[in-house]
Amino acid sequence: MKTALITGATSGIGEATARLLVRSGWRVIGTGRRAERLDALAAELGEAFHAAVFDICDEAAMDAALDALPPQFAGIDLLVNNAGLALGTAPAQEASLDQWRTMIDTNVTALVTLTHRLLPLLIERKGAIINISSVAATYPYSGGNAYAGTKAFVQQFSLGLRSDLHGKGVRVTSIEPGMIETEFTLLRTSGNHGASNALYDGANPMTGADIAETIHWIATLPPHLNINRLELMPVSQSFAGFQVARAER
């Protein structure tokens, strides 16, 4: 039985992936800050799920949780770096620097810290790393600024890992989704349900379960196959045209 560690398992993609992998015969370590959600998931999924409650940005808490893993969960074969967030939709010149720093701390610093910690084990077990980036890494949009920058880092970091791990048998993938209906927009807009509903209304967006299926597919491919990058969008979404500012006449 293989073991996966999934960050951000309290909702959305992470929660759906935990459920699917456990149903498929994996052990899963789910991490997140919200203990009550992880406890509920543990009650639902049983002995194949281990809840590791910590803030992904707290390196000491991360180390303590990893050091305290039960023996049956200690051999990690798959790291799913899913935890991340976007804060604010303002243009760069009006954006909050604190929000920028929080996105960088969560989407970049925490991701590389956990990855660095687990790399020796993943090399030993010829495991896999799946990083959740975004189409924002490739297609800029107004208000994306620092968030898009962090996801571009995740994309390029994944390719760099793939290069450095050449010959080690470790697979590395960057998944880059477009519109997914999760708690993402609620968090980005400080709980504005109206803004979230307006974004998804009538759009038929992807779901966390859709991306979980994608993660499961990649994780269960034959070990000689690697998906380097995978970009997904709902059919209703496409890349926007260029913006043009016109002088008043």
C-alpha positions in Angstrom: 0.0 0.0 0.0 1.4 3.4 -1.0 1.2 6.6 1.1 0.5 10.1 -0.1 0.9 13.4 1.8 -1.6 16.0 0.7 -1.3 19.6 1.9 -4.4 21.7 2.1 -6.7 18.6 2.6 -9.4 20.5 4.5 -11.3 21.6 1.4 -11.5 21.6 -2.4 -8.9 19.7 -4.4 -7.0 18.4 -1.4 -10.1 17.0 0.3 -11.4 15.4 -2.9 -8.0 13.9 -3.6 -7.7 12.4 -0.1 -11.1 10.7 -0.5 -10.3 9.4 -4.0 -6.8 8.0 -3.0 -8.1 6.3 0.1 -10.9 4.7 -1.9 -8.3 3.5 -4.4 -6.3 1.8 -1.7 -3.8 4.4 -0.6 -2.8 5.6 2.8 -3.2 9.4 3.0 -1.7 12.0 5.3 -3.9 15.1 5.1 -2.5 18.4 6.4 -4.3 21.7 7.2 -5.0 24.3 9.9 -8.6 23.4 10.5 -8.5 20.5 12.9 -12.3 20.0 12.9 -12.3 19.4 9.1 -9.4 17.0 9.3 -11.0 15.1 12.2 -14.2 14.8 10.2 -12.3 13.4 7.2 -10.5 11.0 9.5 -13.8 9.8 10.9 -15.1 9.3 7.4 -12.0 7.6 5.8 -10.9 5.5 8.8 -7.5 4.0 9.5 -6.1 4.8 6.0 -6.2 8.5 6.8 -3.9 10.4 9.2 -4.7 14.0 10.1 -1.7 16.2 10.5 -2.8 19.6 11.9 -0.4 22.5 11.3 -0.1 25.7 9.4 1.9 25.1 6.3 3.9 28.3 6.9 5.0 27.1 10.4 8.2 25.2 9.7 8.6 24.0 13.3 5.1 22.7 13.4 5.6 21.0 10.0 8.7 19.2 11.2 7.0 18.2 14.5 4.1 16.7 12.6 6.3 14.8 10.2 8.5 13.5 13.0 5.3 12.2 14.8 3.9 10.3 11.9 2.8 6.8 12.8 5.2 4.1 11.4 2.6 2.9 8.8 2.4 6.5 7.4 6.2 7.3 7.5 7.0 5.9 4.0 5.8 8.7 1.8 5.5 7.8 -1.9 3.6 10.8 -3.2 3.7 14.5 -2.2 0.8 16.6 -3.4 1.7 20.3 -2.8 -1.9 21.6 -3.0 -2.0 24.1 -0.2 -2.1 27.7 -1.5 -4.2 30.8 -1.7 -4.9 34.0 -3.5 -5.7 37.2 -1.6 -7.2 40.3 -3.1 -8.0 41.3 -6.6 -6.6 44.9 -6.7 -4.1 46.0 -9.3 -0.5 46.0 -8.1 -0.4 49.7 -7.4 -3.3 49.4 -5.0 -2.6 45.9 -3.6 -1.7 45.1 0.0 1.9 44.3 0.6 0.9 42.1 3.5 -1.3 40.0 1.2 1.5 39.7 -1.3 3.9 38.4 1.5 1.3 35.9 2.7 0.8 34.5 -0.8 4.6 34.2 -1.2 5.0 32.6 2.2 2.2 30.1 1.5 2.5 29.4 -2.2 6.3 29.5 -2.5 8.3 29.3 0.8 6.1 26.7 2.5 6.0 24.6 -0.7 9.8 24.5 -1.1 10.3 23.9 2.6 8.2 20.8 2.7 9.5 19.5 -0.7 13.1 20.0 0.5 12.3 18.1 3.7 10.8 15.1 1.9 13.1 14.9 -1.1 15.6 12.3 0.4 12.6 10.0 1.2 11.0 10.5 -2.2 14.3 9.7 -3.9 14.8 6.6 -1.7 11.3 5.3 -2.6 11.3 6.5 -6.2 8.2 8.5 -5.5 6.4 11.4 -7.1 5.7 15.1 -6.6 2.6 16.7 -7.9 2.6 20.5 -7.5 -0.7 22.5 -8.0 0.1 25.6 -10.0 -2.4 27.5 -12.1 -3.2 28.8 -15.6 -2.3 32.2 -13.9 1.3 31.1 -14.2 1.0 31.4 -18.0 -1.8 33.9 -18.7 -1.6 37.2 -16.9 -4.8 39.0 -15.9 -5.5 42.3 -14.1 -5.3 41.7 -10.3 -3.3 38.5 -10.6 0.1 40.2 -9.9 1.7 38.4 -6.9 -0.6 35.4 -7.0 0.3 34.8 -10.7 4.0 35.2 -9.8 3.9 32.6 -7.1 2.2 30.1 -9.5 4.8 30.8 -12.2 7.4 30.0 -9.5 5.6 26.7 -8.8 5.6 25.9 -12.5 9.3 26.6 -13.0 10.3 25.0 -9.7 8.6 21.8 -10.9 10.5 21.8 -14.1 13.7 22.5 -12.2 13.0 19.6 -9.8 12.4 17.4 -12.8 15.8 18.3 -14.2 17.7 17.9 -10.9 16.1 14.6 -10.2 17.1 13.2 -13.6 18.0 9.5 -13.2 16.6 9.2 -9.7 13.3 7.7 -10.7 11.2 10.5 -9.1 8.4 11.8 -11.2 7.5 15.5 -11.0 4.4 17.2 -12.4 3.0 20.7 -12.4 -0.8 20.7 -12.7 -2.1 24.1 -13.9 -5.9 24.4 -13.6 -8.2 27.2 -14.7 -11.5 27.9 -13.1 -12.5 25.5 -10.3 -15.4 26.1 -8.0 -14.0 25.7 -4.5 -13.5 28.1 -1.5 -10.7 29.8 -3.5 -12.8 32.9 -4.4 -14.4 33.2 -1.0 -10.9 33.4 0.6 -9.6 35.8 -2.1 -12.5 38.2 -1.5 -12.6 37.9 2.3 -15.8 35.8 2.4 -17.8 37.7 -0.3 -20.4 35.1 -1.3 -21.8 37.5 -3.9 -18.5 37.8 -5.7 -18.0 34.0 -5.6 -21.4 33.3 -6.9 -21.1 35.8 -9.7 -17.8 34.3 -10.8 -19.1 30.7 -11.1 -22.8 31.4 -12.0 -23.6 29.8 -15.4 -19.9 29.0 -16.1 -20.0 25.2 -15.5 -16.5 25.4 -13.8 -14.3 22.4 -12.9 -14.6 20.9 -9.5 -12.2 19.7 -6.9 -13.2 16.2 -7.8 -12.2 16.8 -11.4 -8.6 17.7 -10.4 -8.5 14.8 -7.9 -9.3 12.5 -10.8 -6.4 14.0 -12.7 -4.0 13.7 -9.7 -5.1 10.0 -9.3 -4.4 9.3 -13.0 -0.9 10.9 -12.8 -0.1 9.1 -9.6 -1.1 5.7 -10.9 0.6 5.8 -14.3 3.4 3.3 -14.9 6.6 4.4 -13.2 8.4 5.0 -16.5 5.9 7.7 -17.6 6.1 11.4 -16.4 3.6 14.1 -17.0 5.8 17.3 -17.0 3.0 19.9 -17.1 -0.7 19.6 -17.5 -3.0 22.6 -18.1 -6.7 22.2 -17.7 -9.7 24.6 -18.1 -13.4 24.1 -18.3 -14.7 24.3 -21.8 -16.5 27.6 -20.9 -13.1 29.3 -20.2 -10.4 30.3 -22.6 -7.4 32.7 -22.7 -8.5 36.3 -22.7 -7.6 38.7 -25.5 -5.1 41.5 -25.0 -6.2 44.7 -23.2 -6.0 47.9 -25.2 -6.2 51.4 -23.6 -7.5 54.0 -26.1 -7.1 57.7 -25.9 -10.3 59.7 -25.5 -11.3 61.6 -28.7 
